[in-house]
Amino acid sequence: MSPREAELAERLAAVRARMEDARVAAGRDDTPTLVVVTKFFPGSDVELLTGLGVTDIGESRDQEAAEKVAALARREALTVHFVGQVQSKKAGSVARYADVVHSVDRAKLAQALDRGAERAGRVLDVLVQVGLDTAGERGGVAPADLPGLAATVAGLEHLRLRGVMAVAPREGPPRPAFARLRELAEALRVEHPGATWMSAGMSADLEDAVAEGATHLRVGTAILGTRQSHG
Ligand SMILES: *Cc1c(COP(=O)(O)O)cnc(C)c1O
């Protein structure tokens, strides 16, 4: 095992242990999906992670992600999640390689992804990103606008509405924000029973997200380390 593989294996095991402790503490009997966010890190790390049993990776920049995913030896072994902001003009590109888009925050983007998915002959799983901070600085639709945007997504033929995503606000504790997201997710499910996913929790706050019922965690630095200079 190379030093890098040993390092990734150790950090991955530590994150899985944190997830398991949080799951037991929350009395949950389901284990959330771990999306390992590999942005800023090379495809060689993705290959090592795949060998270590990782099934889901996350990316947040279109050009970097497109190149990395195209070069993967075992693309079919992975579900690729796009977790960052998407410019509408990049939607056609993202629709070609992403399996799941976590960050749909406006109707125009949903429509552009739908057209891109149609051209690529694909159907994308989509989460609506909700802004949980009053300033909206971390992105996402205002909670009041979630039902409308979700209805738009649900009405598009090449998108499948799977649920909601959020990033905890910079200020204040994450747990109440994730509790709010859970309420919004539950309310959304009344109209859209298939929207069962809740993407929340990163390296620093994954325990709070597990406690509030997150189905997908997006963890980068706790596994990959801090950003490399070539990012
Ligand atoms: C980078 C990123 C993550 C991972 O964050 P870490 O703190 O490195 O675990 C999760 N979600 C989104 C949207 C990101 O851009």
The ligand as an SDF file (V2000), in Angstrom:
LIG
                    3D

 15 15  0  0  0  0  0  0  0  0999 V2000
  -16.2060   21.2450   -0.5670 C   0  0  0  0  0  0  0  0  0  0  0  0
  -17.6140   20.9270   -0.2250 C   0  0  0  0  0  0  0  0  0  0  0  0
  -17.9150   19.9650    0.7520 C   0  0  0  0  0  0  0  0  0  0  0  0
  -16.8490   19.2580    1.5700 C   0  0  0  0  0  0  0  0  0  0  0  0
  -16.4760   20.0930    2.6250 O   0  0  0  0  0  0  0  0  0  0  0  0
  -15.3600   19.6490    3.6930 P   0  0  0  0  0  0  0  0  0  0  0  0
  -15.4720   20.6600    4.7590 O   0  0  0  0  0  0  0  0  0  0  0  0
  -14.0690   19.6540    2.9670 O   0  0  0  0  0  0  0  0  0  0  0  0
  -15.7330   18.2830    4.1780 O   0  0  0  0  0  0  0  0  0  0  0  0
  -19.2480   19.6870    0.9870 C   0  0  0  0  0  0  0  0  0  0  0  0
  -20.2390   20.3320    0.3200 N   0  0  0  0  0  0  0  0  0  0  0  0
  -19.9840   21.2530   -0.6140 C   0  0  0  0  0  0  0  0  0  0  0  0
  -21.1190   21.9290   -1.2870 C   0  0  0  0  0  0  0  0  0  0  0  0
  -18.6710   21.5870   -0.9140 C   0  0  0  0  0  0  0  0  0  0  0  0
  -18.4220   22.5290   -1.8350 O   0  0  0  0  0  0  0  0  0  0  0  0
  1  2  1  0
  2  3  1  0
  2 14  2  0
  3  4  1  0
  3 10  2  0
  4  5  1  0
  5  6  1  0
  6  7  2  0
  6  8  1  0
  6  9  1  0
 10 11  1  0
 11 12  2  0
 12 13  1  0
 12 14  1  0
 14 15  1  0
M  END
$$$$
